[in-house]
Amino acid sequence: MMMVDPLILTLFLPLFGAIAAFVLPRAAAWVGLLAVLGTGVAVAALARAVLAEGEVVTQLGGWAPPLGIALRADGLSVAMLAMTAGVGLLVSIGALDALRDLRERQYFWPLWLLLLTGMNGVYLGTDIFNLYVMIEVIALAAVGLTVLSGTKQAVRAGLEYMYASILGALLFLMGVGFVYLQAGRLDFAGLIAVEPSGAMSAALALMVVGLLLKTALFPLHFWLPAAHANATAPASALLSGLVVKAALYIFLRLTTYMPLPDEILVTLIGTLGAGAVLWGGVQALRAERLKLLVAWSTVVQIGLIFIAFARAGQVGLSESWKAAALLILAHGVAKSAMFLAAGRIKDEIGHDRIADLDKSDTRPTLAQFTFALAAISIIGLPPSLGFIGKWTLMEGAMAAGYWHWVAVTMIGTLMSVAYFSRVFAGFLRFDRMRGELAEHKGWALADAAPLTLAIAAISLGLMAAPILSFIELGYPFGAQQ
Amino acid sequence: MTDAATLFDLLLAGSVIALAIASLTVRDMFAAIVLFVIFGLLSALAWVRLSAPDVALAEAAIGTGVTGALLLKTLHHLRYVTGKLGEGQARDLTPIATVPAGVIWANAAFCGMITLGLALAFLGAPQAGPGFDSLVAEAMPASGVDHPVTAVLLNFRAYDTLMEVVVLLAAVIAVWQIERGLSDAPAPALGEVWQGFARLTLPAIVVVGTYLLWKGSEAPGGAFQGGAVLAAVGLLLLLSRIYVPRPAHRGLARWAFVLGTGAFAGVALLVSGGGRVAFEYPAQHAYSLILLIEGLVTISIAVTLAALFHGREPVAAPAPEGRNDT
């Protein structure tokens, strides 16, 4: 057979991997790992092609849009694909060791590979109906992963997540229907040409609210903390690091082709982001469990990404999306490291009550170190990628004279230092513990994955310039001009 | 002025809304489900009136038939676990915290405002609405089939359809995964009429389902509708305990779930090469390939829907529940 299009492989490798992992439950782990690895290679091939040509387009079935569906890769989509593949591969390696229960080991792989198929489909999609189908694939696979641990809390949280997720998808679909009635087409390129009208604004509003529900922007975040905190660690890492980014990415793309009609809406989005930063910060300060704290920090970070989007108002959008994209990438890498590390700490100590962390005589030092490294990127200390993202955000806001966004970001940063300090204090205090420290249990394969991710989150900050120039390839947001 | 058709439409629209309200407000759960099923059937009729027979078939088979069966099964299970199996009324099975009337009215007001806004925006905008009609008509000769809906679903936008089949696969994997050894509610006692009914209907269902699938290339019908009808066979077999899923059948079931997705994706990938991209069927084989995909997808859909009705992976039962093995 001749050389197959890497675009197609990026979608079909995880799909066939999921099928193989499901019908061969005994070999699921190795099949799954191989499929994720293969997907990574396909993404790398795609990245080469995008570097050479700027954008890569395939019209499926040979039918041109708007009748057919085209897949398109440019700098931003390849960056998202690469983040997904990289984080996914490391989480997979961690999952080899972290999942102990036979049932979890069998079912993790097909669900995760279907999730990967859906996310890759979102990053390559150019058709809003197709994006709806993709977010449904993501939703069902993600709900399956949420309840993987099988605890009562997880099932309850999973059910709530499913309701929220389906409601979000249905709102999006209703918006798609409005667009089709008005424009008679569903492809991105066709959306630019449509005259703005009340119905198109209503369509955009429906789609945006649906996406905000799926990405959990305050005050539509209600489902997230319980769902992400009660899943098993590898699932939490995937849900928090990757899944919420798919809806965020669609939001970024959609607002390029269907610009928000008024400055007020940009401000509103930023204000909701500010609400997320403050409310999520307060809840993280109050959280009693480590994984819940990490989940609330996701709410905060999602808010921050929307502040980055709104940092310089409507005129600044052509630059602001880059700050948002940087923060998306930084959070994906750091948060998955943090959830995996939190899972390791919980496994070793036996609980994740923050107040009792310093009473434990076992100290999983490597996982604690990893947690701290990930926190450096999430708080936004140099030289991490999180720092570059926050700095880009504030630089743009200052240049535009919007000092209120700078203030909210600074307050959010201080709060994140405060709530992560609660955890660090538990790691570093030894005086509340009676007796000797227990023997160090040694390293595990499950420690290697989060450590690599956390180091990547920090060192990618040194590569911020090439990343920034890469995501501009193919001018994804040049459509506005 | 008001000819018979308009009168019928008005009556239909009124009944659909009234049934929706009734099924939401009635307290008895069994009544709510029955009302929902009637609501679904009338909606299917409404789709027919809107000249969308494909949607009507899907609504009747999946939205009403399979969904109604799933709801009734859930109700049966709820009655079983709450120990209210023998009681005629099925209210108050799940503890529902009472919502203050103020909250309900506030929600209703907000939802009403949003609906009104959407309606105004919709009515006020120019209804361009050319849609894909002309494009589809132009491309039909190259599609390999004669029914435009099938051409869109299996050829022009086959990628969407593949992913919809993937959604179903994800659903059944998630459902199998959730199974945590809950004891199965005993099957309801079936009277003597049942045997004769099953004997008469089973062959008919098989014929109707296959016909829907076969007909899909030139008239309304196709894999989803045919699969849903064939799933009814599985439902009857499961209900009557003629077939009892056992752990040993899991391997076969897994293959049946993935058959449609695998074949669809496999064909899409294998036709590429030699200048063609994925999903680009060679013109002379388009009809056979589409029929092959639809046939295998139908099998997968039928088995998957029946498995969703069964609702669990058949693991080795720890409790003495396997008494009905025949």
Interface residues (C-beta under 8 A of the other chain):
Chain A: M1 M2 V4 D5 I8 F12 L15 F16 A18 I19 F22 V23 P25 T58 Q59 L60 G61 G62 W63 P66 L67 G68 I69 R103 Y107 P110 L111 L114 T117 G118 G121 F129 N130 V133 M134 E136 V137 L140 A141 V143 G144 V147 L148 G150 V155 F178 Y180 L181 Q182 A183 G184 R185 S197 G198 A199 M200 S201 A202 L206
Chain B: G117 L118 L120 A121 F122 G124 A125 P126 Q127 A128 G129 P130 G131 F132 L135 V136 A139 N155 F156 R157 A158 Y159 D160 M163 E164 V166 V167 L169 A170 A171 I173 A174 W176 Q177 I178 R180 G251 R254 W255 F257 V258 T261 G262 A265 A268 L269 S272 G273 G274 R276 V277 A278 F279 E280 Y281
